Structures are given as structure tokens and as C-alpha cells.
């Protein structure tokens, strides 16, 4: 082969390699851009300014308190509620466990977590479970918040869930909260007619065996509202945007998992395993579940 021809082949090869590298770099940049877009926090899209202003006006003009749904006698069924949105993997497992046991359940979810896990919300909705309002960040002691902050927490979550499911929540819960008259009036001003008061609370990582579940369920009476805690309440907010600022040190919100917790190691049961123990024990005691709307 002549030097001229060899040189031409070398140039052609370099051009092909360069083009391939350019195409690969472009593909990688597109993938990175897509991932960055998918992982971005879209909380700013859900400010609900009009809804907040409307609710504050209704509250100022005067409104009736939201009704409290509490445990009641005269029914043989119980209501099972989940406080907080599990992470994607746990949501999938949990929904499958609920289906396996043919039970009804209600998911009270944080608006912020719902934004980040729209696929989890779709999974829950498609499975036929109720999705309700748990404040924007899972805020504790909301009876101590100012009306402006409280209504912002509620209205933003209403907007998120309505957008993702096509249905506005009709029930409200918040962790470690007393349902005072001012709080109930603020909830009603936001367009929510009911708050839900549990009488049984099951903390995370409290059920490790079916025997433990049997002991717990033995004390549950028909007509109970059973709360299964998924996340840890947020204790205070950033002044700027009312998002998370500090948490209890032992655990984190469902969207920010420790590696050990996500892998199921460290002696902590996954939420789906704990619920399976609970439902098995409830089945043995013949405790049936119902929806909030039918309670």
C-alpha cells in the first residue's frame, strides 16, 4: 500500500472515531440531562398561591370546623391508614402485600414526596387505595403553626395530589397533632371536610415477628383506626419555602433512605414485612378493613 493511500485510510479512521466519540458524548450528555431533569425538585411548581389566598380569605370571613373521623363502636371493621409515602421499592412491595390479603387501606402522603414519586402515587391509585393529605412535608404539631403556614402546607399538598390523581383529597392528617378548633377551621377553609383521628399507632420497626403482631392485634377492638407510621415527622420548617430543615436523628423521611434501611439490613424490618405480620394477625382475629368513606 502506498504511503498516500495509507495516510488517507488513517485520516478516514480518525474521522470515524471522532464522529463516534462525538455521537457518544452527545448521547451521554442527553442521558445526563434527562436524569438531572427527572431528579430535580419540582416543588416550586406547586406554590398554590391562588388556593392559599382563597383559603385565607374564607378563614378570615369565618367558616365551620372540619369534622373529626374517630374510632367508633357499632362496626366490626377497622380502618388502616399509612402515614407518609414509602420509597418506590417499599411502595411496590407494600401494595402487593395489601393485595395479597385483600384489604383496604388509606395512604396519607406528603406533597413533597408525592412530587418526587409520581410513579408511586400512580401505583397506589391504580390499586384502588385512597390517597389523602398529610401536609407538604409531614409536618408535626401543625396546631402550633400560623394560619398562613398551615394553609400553605395543606393547599400545596391538595394541588399536588389533585394534579397527580385527578381527585382532591377529602381527608387530612398530621403527625403528633391536636385537632383544635382553629386547626379544624383552617382545614375546612382549604376545602377538606374531614380530619382523621387514630386510636392505634404502630411505629416503624416495631413488628419483627408474627408473634409480636399477634400480641398487638389482641388489644385492637373493632371500630379502631390503625395508623402505621412510615416516615418520621418534620419538627420545623425553613422560613423561606416551608420545606424540611431538621429531623430526628434516628431516621429520615421515606425519600431519603439510609443505605442499611434500604437494603433491609441492620435488624430493621421493611414496611411491607411489618404490614404482612400485622395483616396475618388481623386475619387470625377476623378483623376486616374498610375505607374511610364507608366507615
Secondary structure as the mmCIF struct_conf table of DSSP 4:
data_model
#
loop_
_struct_conf.conf_type_id
_struct_conf.id
_struct_conf.beg_label_comp_id
_struct_conf.beg_label_asym_id
_struct_conf.beg_label_seq_id
_struct_conf.end_label_comp_id
_struct_conf.end_label_asym_id
_struct_conf.end_label_seq_id
HELX_RH_AL_P HELX_RH_AL_P1 UNK A 3 UNK A 39
BEND BEND1 UNK A 40 UNK A 40
HELX_RH_3T_P HELX_RH_3T_P1 UNK A 43 UNK A 45
HELX_RH_AL_P HELX_RH_AL_P2 UNK A 49 UNK A 61
HELX_LH_PP_P HELX_LH_PP_P1 UNK A 64 UNK A 66
STRN STRN1 UNK A 67 UNK A 69
BEND BEND2 UNK A 73 UNK A 74
BEND BEND3 UNK A 76 UNK A 76
STRN STRN2 UNK A 77 UNK A 83
BEND BEND4 UNK A 84 UNK A 84
HELX_RH_AL_P HELX_RH_AL_P3 UNK A 88 UNK A 101
TURN_TY1_P TURN_TY1_P1 UNK A 102 UNK A 102
STRN STRN3 UNK A 106 UNK A 109
HELX_RH_AL_P HELX_RH_AL_P4 UNK A 111 UNK A 116
TURN_TY1_P TURN_TY1_P2 UNK A 117 UNK A 117
HELX_RH_AL_P HELX_RH_AL_P5 UNK A 118 UNK A 126
TURN_TY1_P TURN_TY1_P3 UNK A 127 UNK A 128
STRN STRN4 UNK A 130 UNK A 133
BEND BEND5 UNK A 136 UNK A 137
STRN STRN5 UNK A 139 UNK A 139
BEND BEND6 UNK A 140 UNK A 140
HELX_RH_3T_P HELX_RH_3T_P2 UNK A 142 UNK A 144
BEND BEND7 UNK A 145 UNK A 145
HELX_RH_AL_P HELX_RH_AL_P6 UNK A 147 UNK A 165
BEND BEND8 UNK A 166 UNK A 167
STRN STRN6 UNK A 171 UNK A 172
TURN_TY1_P TURN_TY1_P4 UNK A 175 UNK A 176
HELX_RH_AL_P HELX_RH_AL_P7 UNK A 181 UNK A 189
TURN_TY1_P TURN_TY1_P5 UNK A 190 UNK A 191
STRN STRN7 UNK A 194 UNK A 196
BEND BEND9 UNK A 199 UNK A 199
STRN STRN8 UNK A 200 UNK A 202
TURN_TY1_P TURN_TY1_P6 UNK A 204 UNK A 205
BEND BEND10 UNK A 209 UNK A 209
HELX_RH_AL_P HELX_RH_AL_P8 UNK A 210 UNK A 217
TURN_TY1_P TURN_TY1_P7 UNK A 218 UNK A 219
HELX_LH_PP_P HELX_LH_PP_P2 UNK A 220 UNK A 221
TURN_TY1_P TURN_TY1_P8 UNK A 222 UNK A 223
STRN STRN9 UNK A 225 UNK A 229
BEND BEND11 UNK A 231 UNK A 231
STRN STRN10 UNK A 234 UNK A 234
STRN STRN11 UNK A 236 UNK A 237
TURN_TY1_P TURN_TY1_P9 UNK A 239 UNK A 241
BEND BEND12 UNK A 242 UNK A 242
STRN STRN12 UNK A 244 UNK A 246
BEND BEND13 UNK A 249 UNK A 250
TURN_TY1_P TURN_TY1_P10 UNK A 254 UNK A 255
BEND BEND14 UNK A 256 UNK A 256
HELX_RH_AL_P HELX_RH_AL_P9 UNK A 259 UNK A 263
TURN_TY1_P TURN_TY1_P11 UNK A 264 UNK A 264
TURN_TY1_P TURN_TY1_P12 UNK A 266 UNK A 267
HELX_RH_AL_P HELX_RH_AL_P10 UNK A 271 UNK A 284
TURN_TY1_P TURN_TY1_P13 UNK A 285 UNK A 286
STRN STRN13 UNK A 288 UNK A 289
TURN_TY1_P TURN_TY1_P14 UNK A 292 UNK A 294
#
